[in-house]
Amino acid sequence: MTLADMAPTRPSRTIMMVNQLYPPMQVGGAEKSVSLLAEAMVRAGHRVVAVTLGMGNEREDEERNGVTVVRLPLDNLFWAFDNTNKESAPKRMAWHVLDMWNLKAAKRFAAIVEEFRPDVVHTNVLVGFSVAIWAELKKRNIPIIHTLRDYSMLCGRSTLFRHNHICETRCTDCQALTAVRKFRSDLVSAVASNSDYVIKQHLKHGYFKGRPASVIFNIADLSAKPAAADTPTDELVFGFIGQVNEEKGIGVVLEATRKMKRSNWRLKIAGRGPAEYIDGLKARYGDPRIEWLGFAKPEEFYTSIDTSLIASIWPEPLPRTLIESFAYGRSALCARSGGIPEIASIGKCVAEYDPFDSDTLAQLMDAAIDDMPRWKRAEPADPAFFAAFSEAEIVGRYSTLYEQAIADK
């Protein structure tokens, strides 16, 4: 049975999704989440057009798993979506100023809207497009659903994290650079995020006033997972997977290993990051029990560990690694940051700590070793947890938002 069969009363729509990048171009989880939703909407019987940015100087179109993908040139000073740009501070500031209200990008986008004439537009990360595209949609009376996948509406760095600290108050430069985004947030019909924390941060600062706000998770494949491999019975294997950088908390994790009293443990670190940064970590933390895997497939990683370390020190909306950990039946030690606590309590074997507190993390790791049988064989989360991330559930939730916005326009 297809998703279209499951919801026969919903009309077929032309849905336009906008995100700064789209697979195979990818720097984070937003691109994956947007593409999974786009493809699911196609399976539900809709026509989906994904509008994104490309590195070329001309428009490029392709069909990707049923989705029409339109890649537009970036109308700004340089390509800013990888870790390779070494532009000067003044040029980076000029980039952000242009991104406040990018008329050229909005005009280019408007031509695509006229071509495809969508019933609804679902915007996501708009860095590179700017919220000027919302004004073009408003002119044409096209409803807008916006999903918050980071803090780019609030923060020039998109993270609410600066100089190794969470931004409790907003920097003056961020307030200036995002003032137009706040003012024009009233153009959207409804706003969503995969985290209540993220929504509340935006509402607290006066964004999306009077607009319906919903927590809608990302689609995640939580089907049956391979059984865990047998790790040695006399040691506990901890695992960290994700981008290896400061914001993800790898420094706190490594510092905790130095403070542990128990010795029968191993730590597997999977993921990529800046080579110079990783080399520095390897030099400082040369314990032979620490294994650096580089890129690893999730199924191979999770079946080789006992306990996941979800360690982000920036207020991450909701890491996919936590959802995957529970899907594989792993126990988890979780930092209380961003949206992590909203999901952590669902796990069968979980403990939490303050994100910068390596002392408490070390104590929790020791305590897990002392209770090894329990932490080695945590069970998968309840079926209701898996249903909340299912394709049918997420498509249904967003379809309801689309239809309401269309009815109210």
Secondary structure, 3 states (H helix, E strand, C coil): CCHHHHCCCCCCCEEEEECCCCCCCCCCHHHHHHHHHHHHHHHCCCEEEEEEEECCCCCEEEEECCEEEEEEECCCCCCCCCCCCCCCHHHHHHHHHHCCCCHHHHHHHHHHHHHHCCCEEEECCCCCCCCHHHHHHHHCCCCEEEEECCCCCCCCCCCCEECCEECCCCCHHHHHHCHHHHHHHHHCCEEEECCHHHHHHHHHCCCCCCCCEEECCCCCCCCCCCCCCCCCCCCEEEEEECCCCHHHCHHHHHHHHHHCCCCCEEEEEECCCCHHHHHHHHHHCCCCCEEEEECCCHHHHHCCCCEEEECCCCCCCCCHHHHHHHHCCCEEEEECCCCHHHHHCCCCCEEEECCCCHHHHHHHHHHHHHCHHHHHCCCCCCHHHHHHCCHHHHHHHHHHHHHHHHHHC
